[in-house]
Amino acid sequence: MSAGGVPDGGRYGEAFFRPEQAGEDERIDFGALAYNDFTMARLRAIGAGPGWRCLDVGAGTGTVSCRLIEEAGVESVLAVDRDVRFLAERSVPGLDVLEADVTAPDFVSGPFQLVHARFVLMHLPERARVVRALTDLVTPGGVLVLSDAVDLTSDRAPDTPYTAVMRAMWQGLRTTIGTDVDWVPSYPQVLRGVGLESVAAEIHVPPLLPGSALSRFWADTWERSRAAMVATGLVDDAAIDAAARYLGSGECAALSAGMLTAWGRKPGEGGG
């Protein structure tokens, strides 16, 4: 572990999942396709719509940002990421793009009726401080929505080529870039702890089907994090290759990582 709590392997986008790596935008989109409909249904259910000013943190390729504008009809979305090369390709009225680090003080000015962060906090150090900073950006009556992965490959899960490799992936990423999904189930308590009200949460587990976007996402993710996975000693290259073949077969019988979404409303008048 280096100074400042960042693992020796660096942060997300440095040691692994580098934006400049060929096909990284496609990998991100494969993951987005598996979860976007569920995310959009939740954001619309909490009220995101006309007149709302929204912040999308760690916006990636901008799929959620664009759908907030095009489908929910929000007034504007500020899409923020540490690297905006994929966002820069988007040209949607009402979409603004900002290259910034969410862990930096005052990385953006608020307020926003909706602050949304998906698959971001699990990769960051000082997560509790970042949640407080995001809460400060929410206008009274507005909503903070956090989504991250939950690991369903516990020791009691059936042993399959998929579960063995997923366990190695989570351990390898935690060691190298600090990814930590163990904290994710506490999100409802975290949101209550920063003073939000009407806190609730739900989990979505998309199916693992041969040739599906999610199966392709995991296969690509394993390939990019292969060195970290092998270094755990839990798997070798042959096991990773076998798991990729298992995903593409009709015999795959495993639960994908779920996505836990938690949300809470800031006390006061305003919002949508």
N, C-alpha and C positions, 0 to 999 in steps of 0.2 A: 504494500500500500504506500503510495507516494504522499507527499505533503498535501494537505487540503482534503484528504479522504478520497482521492481519485485513485483507483487501482493502477498498478504498474502498467497494465495493458492500455491505459488511456480510457477514453469515454466512448460511448456509442458514436459511430461514424468515424472513429480514428483507428482503433485496432481492428474492428470488424464493422461491416455494413457501411463502408465508405461510399459516399455519394458518387465519387468519380469512378467507382468500379462498374464495369459493363453490366447492364441488366439490373442495377439496384432500383431504378424507378419501377421496373416491371415487378420485382419482388415485393416492393411496397404496395403496389396496386393489387397483387394477388391477395395479400392480407386484407386490404381495404374491401375488396369485393366480398369477402367472407363475413364482414361485420358491418358494412355501411348501412344496409337496410335497417338493421336493428338499432344502430346509432341514430339514424334519422327519425325512426319512429319514436324513440325516447325524447329527442330534442324537440320534436313537434308536440309531443304530449305535454311537455313542461311549459309550452307556450311560445316557443320560438316562432316568430312570424313578422308581419309588417311592422315597421317602426323599430325593430330591435337592432341594436348595434352589438356585434358579436366579436369575440376574440377566440381564434382557433390556434392553440399552442402546440408546437410540434406538428405543423400541418402537413408535412410530407410532400405528397404530390398534389394536395389541395382538393381531394375528392369530396371530403365533408364540407369544406369551405364553400365550394361551388354549389353543392346541393342545398346548403342553407339559403343561398341566394335564389337559385333557380326553382327549387321546390317549396321551401318554406316561405320564400318571399321576404326575407329579412332585409332591412335597409342597407346594412353593410357588414362586411366581415374583414377583420384584420388577421391575415394568416402569417404566423410567425414561425420561423425555424432557424436553426444555426447555419443551415446551408439552404439557400432558396433557389438553386438551379432548376429544380423541377417546378416550383411554384412560378418562376419567372415565365414559364411557357403558357401560363393561364392568362386569358384575357376575357374577364367577365366584369361587366359594369357592377360596381359596388364592392369589388374585391380589391383590397390593398395588401401588399406584401412587404414584410419587414424582416430583414436578416438580423437576428438578435439571439442572445443566450438567455434563456428563461431564468437561469441561476444568478444572473447579474442583477445588482440592485437597480431598481427603477428601469427595467429593460423596456417598459412601454408605459404610456400614460392612459389612464382610464377616464371615466368608468365605462363598463359594458353591461348590458342586460344579461348577456350570456358569456361565460368564460368556460371554454371546453378544452380538455387536454386528454388525448387518447394515446395509450402506449408510450407515455413520456416519463411520468414520475418513476416508474419501475426501473428506469435506466439512470436515474440521477442521484447524486449524493445530496444530503441535507434536504430530504423530501419534505419533512414537516415544515421547514422554513419556506420552501417553495409554495406549499399549500397556503400558508398564511399570506404570502405575497399575492397569490392569485385571488384569494378572498378579498384583499384590499382593492382589487380592480373591479369588483362586482358592485354595481349600483344598488342602493336599497330597493328591495323587491326583486332583484335579479337573481340569477341562478348560477352556481358553480357545478359543473359536471365533470367527473373524473372517471376514466375507463382504463383498466389495465388487465393484464393476463392473470389468471389463477391456474395454478398447476394441479392437474387432476391425475397425476401419475405418482401417487403416494405409494408407500411400501405395501399397501393393501390392494393396490390395483393389479389386475392380472399381468403377468409377465408376457410381453410381446416384443417383437423387434422395435416397434414404435415407442413403447414406454421406456425401454432401456435407453434408447438414444435421447429421448426427451429429458430423462433424469440427468444424463451426462451434459446435455445442452445447458440446462438451467445452472448446474454446478459450474460448468466451464465459463459461462458468461458472468456469473457472480464473481468468480475469481479474477477474471481478466478486465471486465469493464464495469463491474459493480451492479449489474442487473439483479434486482431482488424482488421476487414476486411473493415472498412470505408476508410482506407488509400489506399487501393489497386487501385481504379480507377485513382489515381494520379501517378501511376508508369511511364507513358510516360513522364510526366513533371519532375519527379524525375531523370529519366535517362538523360534527356536533361540537367538538373541542374548539373550533375556531368561531363558534357562535352562530352557525347556520341553523335554520329551522326547517321543518317539514322534510327532514332527511330520510331518504329511502335508497334502496339498492336492489339490483337484480343481476342475474348471471345468464349469459347466452353462450351455449355450446353448439357451434355449428357442426354438421356431420363431416366425417372424413370419408370422402368418396373418391374412387379412382379417377384421376384426371381433373379433379375439382380445383378451383383456384386455391383453396386452403391447403390441399395436399401439395400443390406446386410451391406454395409459400414455404411450407415446412421443409421440403426437399432443398429449396434454394437457401433457406436459412441455415440448415445443417452444413451445406457445402461451404458457406462463407465462414462459419464458426467451427469448421472441422478441427483445426489445430487446437483450439481451446477444449473441445470435447475429448479428443484423444489424450490430451495432457492430464485429464482427470483420472485416467487409468480405468475408467468404467467401461469404455468401449474402445474398439480399434477401427481402422478404416473399413475393414470387412463388415463390421457390425453396422456402421453408418450406411454403407452401400446396401446391405440387406434390408435396413429399415426403409430406405428410399424405394426399393423394389416392393416391399410389403405395402407401402402407401398406394402404389400403383396397381396393386392386385385386387381382385374381388374378395380376398380373404381377410382384409384389414378389419379388425374388430377392436377398436380402442376409442377412447374419448379424447377429442382434441383438447388443447388448452381452452379454458373458458375465458370469456371477457366479463369481468365484473364492472358494472357501471353504478356509481353512487352519485347522488345529487342532493343539493340543499339550497334553500332560498335565504337570502340575506334579509334580516329584519328591516322593516320600514316600508314606506310607500315608494312606488315607482315600478320598475320592471317593464313589462310589455304594455 
